[in-house]
Amino acid sequence: MKNSQAYPFLLTAALLLPCSAMAGTDSNDVYLHVNGITDCTFEVTAHDSTKDYDGTTAKAESGKCKITVKADRKKSSGVADWFADQVGTGNAIACDSSGPMPDKLNFAVEGTLVITQGDKVTTCENLVLAQGNIAVAFTNNWWLGSPDVKSGGVPYIGPLLQSCSSGGRLPQVVTYSPPQPCVNNFNLVVE
């Protein structure tokens, strides 16, 4: 009879183990506010994460390009180093951060952003998005950078300027800036 008390525990463990194995990765959303947006895509060309990564999606929604990164949140200096390497001699800005580059990040993705505004299509390559964490605020914050952007104002605060392609015409200047407070939002203006 002593062993009968262990059965409920074993049954509970057997039921919970498959649930935790199927839990999957976290959905992490960052929003790029774009006037007149009708569609957007973000094709990932490289990524780094401390834990699991299950892909990235993008869609136009209520005047924004909503980019969802399916990745577990666990910060590490390795991901921050990868982000800095990808940005290289370019520049980066962050939501709610005064530091030049992050010390630790949960994950980072690099890719090609395509913004459609009616019949105008703008393509920006080598855009790097990353999620960090502000421990004292108990919130995650996002970083945006590229080797192809230049600071258009205060370094590391913004705005950032990128020369992007637009249907074979002359390059389009795209401006990225973080509203304050922004947490997971950036403004994107196609000049």
C-alpha positions in Angstrom: 0.0 0.0 0.0 2.9 2.4 0.5 3.5 2.6 -3.3 -0.1 3.6 -4.1 0.7 7.2 -3.2 3.2 7.4 -6.0 0.7 6.6 -8.7 -1.1 10.0 -8.8 2.3 11.7 -9.0 3.5 9.4 -11.8 0.2 9.8 -13.7 0.4 13.6 -13.4 4.0 13.6 -14.6 3.1 11.4 -17.6 0.3 13.8 -18.5 2.4 17.0 -18.2 5.5 15.8 -20.0 3.8 15.6 -23.4 2.1 19.0 -22.8 5.4 20.6 -22.1 7.1 19.0 -25.1 4.3 20.4 -27.3 4.4 23.9 -25.8 6.3 25.2 -28.8 8.0 28.6 -29.1 6.9 32.0 -28.0 5.2 34.4 -30.5 7.1 37.7 -30.4 5.6 40.7 -32.3 7.3 43.8 -33.5 5.4 46.5 -35.4 6.6 48.8 -38.2 4.1 51.7 -38.6 3.9 52.6 -42.3 1.5 55.2 -43.8 -0.7 53.7 -46.6 0.7 50.1 -46.1 -1.2 47.5 -48.1 1.1 44.5 -47.7 4.5 43.5 -46.3 6.8 40.5 -46.2 10.0 39.8 -44.2 12.1 37.0 -45.7 14.7 35.8 -43.2 18.2 35.2 -44.6 19.9 34.4 -41.2 19.0 34.2 -37.6 20.5 33.4 -34.1 18.7 32.5 -30.9 19.7 31.2 -27.5 16.9 28.6 -27.6 14.4 27.3 -30.2 13.5 29.3 -33.3 10.5 28.2 -35.5 10.4 30.9 -38.2 9.2 34.4 -38.9 6.0 35.7 -40.5 4.9 39.2 -41.6 1.6 40.8 -42.6 0.1 44.2 -43.0 -2.4 45.0 -40.2 -4.1 48.3 -39.3 -1.4 50.5 -40.8 1.5 48.5 -39.6 3.7 45.7 -40.8 3.4 43.1 -38.0 6.5 40.8 -37.9 6.1 37.8 -35.7 9.3 35.9 -34.7 8.5 32.4 -33.2 11.4 31.9 -30.8 11.9 31.2 -27.1 13.0 34.0 -24.9 16.3 33.5 -23.2 18.9 36.2 -23.4 22.6 35.5 -24.0 25.7 37.5 -25.0 26.2 35.2 -28.0 23.0 36.5 -29.7 24.0 40.1 -28.9 27.5 39.5 -30.4 25.8 38.0 -33.6 23.6 41.1 -33.8 26.6 43.4 -33.6 28.5 41.4 -36.2 25.5 41.5 -38.6 25.1 45.3 -38.1 28.9 45.7 -38.6 29.8 49.3 -39.5 26.1 50.2 -39.9 24.0 51.4 -37.1 21.2 50.3 -34.7 18.4 51.8 -32.6 16.4 50.4 -29.8 13.1 50.8 -28.1 13.7 52.2 -24.6 17.4 51.8 -24.4 20.2 54.4 -24.1 23.1 52.0 -24.8 24.9 51.8 -28.1 24.5 48.0 -28.5 22.9 45.3 -26.5 24.9 43.2 -24.0 22.4 40.3 -24.2 19.5 39.4 -26.6 16.9 36.6 -26.7 17.1 36.2 -30.5 17.8 38.1 -33.7 16.7 37.7 -37.4 18.2 39.3 -40.5 16.3 39.5 -43.7 14.7 41.4 -46.6 11.7 43.7 -45.8 9.3 44.4 -48.6 6.7 47.1 -48.0 3.8 47.7 -50.4 1.9 51.0 -50.4 -0.7 50.8 -53.1 1.3 50.3 -56.3 4.6 51.3 -54.8 6.9 48.4 -53.6 10.0 49.2 -51.5 12.6 46.5 -50.8 15.1 46.9 -47.9 17.8 44.3 -47.6 19.9 43.3 -44.6 17.5 44.5 -42.0 18.2 43.0 -38.5 15.6 42.8 -35.8 16.3 41.5 -32.3 14.6 41.2 -29.0 16.3 42.0 -25.7 15.0 42.5 -22.2 14.9 45.5 -19.7 15.1 43.7 -16.4 14.1 46.8 -14.3 11.0 47.4 -16.4 10.1 43.7 -16.6 9.6 44.0 -20.3 11.2 42.9 -23.6 12.5 45.6 -26.0 13.4 45.5 -29.6 16.4 46.5 -31.6 16.6 47.4 -35.3 19.8 47.7 -37.3 21.5 47.1 -40.6 25.0 47.3 -42.1 23.3 49.5 -44.7 21.8 52.2 -42.5 23.3 55.6 -41.5 22.4 57.6 -38.5 20.2 60.6 -39.4 20.3 62.1 -35.9 21.6 61.1 -32.5 23.6 57.8 -32.8 21.8 54.8 -31.4 18.6 56.8 -30.8 17.7 57.6 -34.3 16.4 58.1 -36.8 18.2 55.7 -39.1 18.3 56.2 -42.9 18.5 53.3 -45.4 18.7 53.4 -49.2 16.2 50.8 -50.5 15.1 49.7 -53.9 11.8 50.6 -55.4 10.8 48.8 -58.6 14.0 49.6 -60.5 13.6 53.3 -60.1 16.0 55.5 -58.2 16.7 54.3 -54.7 14.1 55.2 -52.0 15.3 56.6 -48.7 13.6 54.8 -45.8 13.6 56.3 -42.3 13.3 54.2 -39.2 12.6 55.8 -35.8 11.4 54.5 -32.4 8.5 56.4 -30.8 9.0 56.8 -27.1 8.1 54.7 -25.3 8.1 52.1 -28.0 8.7 48.6 -26.5 8.0 46.8 -29.8 7.1 49.6 -32.3 9.1 51.5 -34.9 8.0 54.2 -37.3 9.0 53.5 -41.0 8.7 56.3 -43.5 9.4 55.8 -47.3 10.6 59.2 -48.7 
